[in-house]
């Protein structure tokens, strides 16, 4: 049904744009095959009016003209339905060319390449940029494309998600707002329907197929800063700190983030590090080189992770 309507609207638009004189409803009904199936005059009139309104909502300017016999005709003049010429200076064109090189994911790469070809055909001063540093945004997560489409189309999604401290994934129902890459990982921000709050999800922790459902139920904020939310959860800019003991000459990423470092003895240093979401998983990666002193909840989480690894 959706394809049939789209085809009917396209044929109507072509008829209206490729005529030099106003065309009556009678002539349009005879010219467009989809209208042949409508036997009732009332049904045709209602369908035609809906189609005309739909084309106008899409931006087509349709003129209504009355002839000498009192019959109305319709046409869409080309000079009133033409987009203005694209005007980009060399710097703007170079920025677009550089942005088009960013995407490695197949669908986005094809779209970016097609956009540059259209710019070149339109006479835009586009020149290919060459640099020793090639910008790339990898999209290896299988969930990326489905979430990108759902975000653009404003459609709710369902998927299974495993939290950092969870053993098994749990089903989530999310209204996706924005996708953003931060420190090599893709994140999704949106409204979690089951929890009734804003949540951020790391795409690498989504398992199984992402399924699109119905429309959104809450209003999307004017500005969604995924990176700021993720950074806050990761402890960047956090006012709370954790106290750890770190083996000397090890854990350099932890030392770089520490707000205070105090030597303990020849083997250990004591560090104050920002305490945020995911710190337990990060500390567990350093194994015996890290000992959590405070808070107790963080110490418990790290020990549980190390025990799980030992059992595995």
N, C-alpha and C positions, 0 to 999 in steps of 0.2 A: 504493500500500500504506500509506504513512504517513497519507494523508488518510482512508482507510477505517478505520484503527485509531483515529485521533483521533475520528472520528465515532462509532464503536462505544463508545469510552470515555465520550464526552459523553452518549450515549443511556443508558448504564448508570448514570452519575452522576445524570442526571435522574430515572430510574426510582427509584433508591434514596432520593433526596431528596424526591420527591413522593408518598410513601406514608406512611400513618399506622400501618401494621402491617408486620412483617417479611415480605419477599417471598422465596419459595423460588427455587432455581435453575430449577426446572421452569417457574415463572411468568415468570421473567426471560427464559428461552429462548424462550418463546412471545411475549413482548412486544417484544423487540428484533429488528428485521429482520435485522441482520447475523448473528445466531445461527441464523437459519433455514437458512442455506447449509451449516451444519455438520451432517452426517448422522450421524457417529459420536458416541456418548455419551462415549467416552473423549476424543475430540478436543475436544468441547464443554467437558468438565470441566477439561481442561488450559487451554483458552483462557480460560474464566471465572476460574480461579484466577490466571492471569497478569494479566488485566484488573483484577481486584480488588486485586492487589498493586501494579499500576501506579497505580491511583487512590489507594491509601494512601500511596505514595511522593510523590504530588503534593500530599498534605496532607489528603485527604478522610478523615474519621473514619467508618468503617463498623463497625456493631455486628452481631455474629452472635448470633442468638437461637434456642434450641431450643424447639419447641412440644410439646404433649402427645403427639403421635404420633412423636416422636423425629426429626422433620424439621427441618432448619436453615433459618432465614430470615435475610434481610439487610435493613438499612435504614441510611440516613445521616440522623440527626436534625438538623433545621435549627439547633436551639439549640447544637449541638456543632460545626457547620460554618459559623459566621458570624464574619466578621472583626470585631474591636472597632471601635467608632465612632472616626472620626478626630477628634482633639482638637488644635487649633492655636490659639495665642493670636494676637491681631491682628498682632504683629510677625513671627511665623513665617509667617503667611499672606501678609503684604506681601512678605517675602523670596521666597516661592515665585512670587508674581505678577511680581516684578521679574526673577527668573531666567527665567521663561517668555518674557519679551520679548527675551531675548538672541539667540535663534536666528532666523536669516533663511532657513536652508536649508529647503526645502519639507516634507520628511518630518518633521523635528524641530519645525517651526512648527506643523504639524497636531497632532502628539502633545501638545505643550505646551498648545495651545488646548483640546484635549479634556480634559486633566487639570484645567485650571482650571474647565471647565464641570461636571465631576464634583464638584469641591470645593464649588462654589456650590450644586449640587443637594443635597449632603449637609448643607448648613446651616453650612459652615465660614465664619467671619467674614472672607470674602475681599472686598477692595475694590480696584478697579483703581487703580494708582498712576500719577500724572502728574508728569512732571519735564521740565525744559528739556533735560536730558541723557538721551538714550535709549540704553541699553546695546545693543550689537550685536556679534555675533561672525560675520563673514562666512565662508562656506564655498564659495568659487568653484572650488576644485580639483575636477575630475571624479572623482578617486580617493577623495574624502572619504567618500562614502556607503558604497561597497564596503568600505573599510577599517574604517569604524565598525561595520558589521555583522559583519565577520570578527573584530574585536577583541572584540565582545560574545559571539560564538558560539564563540570560541576555535578558529578555523580558520586554517590556514596559507594564505598568499597568495603569488602570483607576479606580478611586474610588471617592466617595463623601467625602469631608473633611470640618469639621467645625472648623474655627479658634477660638482662645480663646475669641475674642471680637465680634464674629459673632453670629447671631440668627439662621441662616439656613446654612446647608452645601452647598459647591460649588463643582462642578465636577473638578477633577484634572487629568492630564495626565503626568505620571512620569516615568522616566527611573531609576529604583531602583539600588543603588550602594551598600549600606551596611545597616545592622540592628545592633542596639546596645542597651543594657539595661543600663539605667542611673537612679539611685535613685528610683528603683522600677518601672520605666516606660520604655516601648520599643519605640524606635525612628527609623525612616527610613530617610536616606540621599539619595538624588538623583537629577537628572536633571529634573526640571519642564519645560516641553515643552512649555506650554502656556506663561510662564513668561521668558523663555529663560535664566534661572539662577539656581544655586544650591539652594535647599530648604531642610529643615528638617521637618518631619511630626511626630507627636505623634500618635501612633497607636490607642490609646483609643478614638481619635477624628475622626477616620475613620468610616463611617457608610455605611451599605449596603454591597454588594458583591464586592470584588476586582476582576477585569477582566483582564486577560493577553491579550496583543495585539501583535504588531510586534516587530521587532528587534530594538536595540539601534541606535540612530543617532549621538551621540557624544561619544568621547572616555572617558572611565572610568579612573579617576586619579589613579596613582600608589598607593596612600595612601589616604584613606578616614577616617577622624577622626570625627565620629559622636558625640562622647562625648564632644570634644572640641567645636564643633559648637553649640551644645545645651547649654553648660555651658556659652558660650559667649552670646547667645540670652537671657539666664536667668539672665545675669548681673554679673556673676562671672568673676572677672578680668576686669570688665568694669571701664572706667575712668569717666563716667558720674554717678552722684548720684542724688537721689531724697530726698527732705526734708519732713519729716512727723512728726506729733505729736502723741505720743503713750501714752496711759493711763498707769500710774504707776502700777507695778506688773502685767503686762499682755504682750502678744506678745513676748514670749521668743525666738522663732525662728528668729524674726526680730531683736531682740537685739543682737543675736549671729552673725548676718551678718552685723550689723551696723559698719561703719568706724568711726563714731563719735557720742557720746551721751552727751546731755547737759540737766540737770534738768531745768524745767521751773517753776513749783510750786509744791504744795503737791500732785497734781493729775496727772500731765503730764510731759513727757520728750520729748525733740526734738532730732530726729535721722537723720543721713545722711546714706542712704542705697544705695547699687549699683542699678542703674537703667538699667534694661534690659527687654527683651521680656518676657511677662507674669506677670510682677510685678503688674499690675492693678488687675488681677484676684486674686493674692495672698493677696494683701492688702484688697480687698473686703471681703475676708473670715473673717477678724477680726472685721467687722461691726463697731459699734460705738466706738470701742477702738482705731481706727486709724483716723486721719485727715490728708489729703494730703495738704501740703503747696506749694510745687513746685516740678516739673514744672506744668504749667497750663494744659497741654495736659493730664498728668497723673491724675490730679485731676478730669478732665472732664470724663475720662474713668472709674475711680472708681465710680463716682457719677452715671453714666449711668448704671453700673452693679448693684448698690444698688437699683436704681429705678426699674430696671427690676425684681429684686427679690421681691421688695415690691408689684409690680403689679401682680406677679405670685401667 
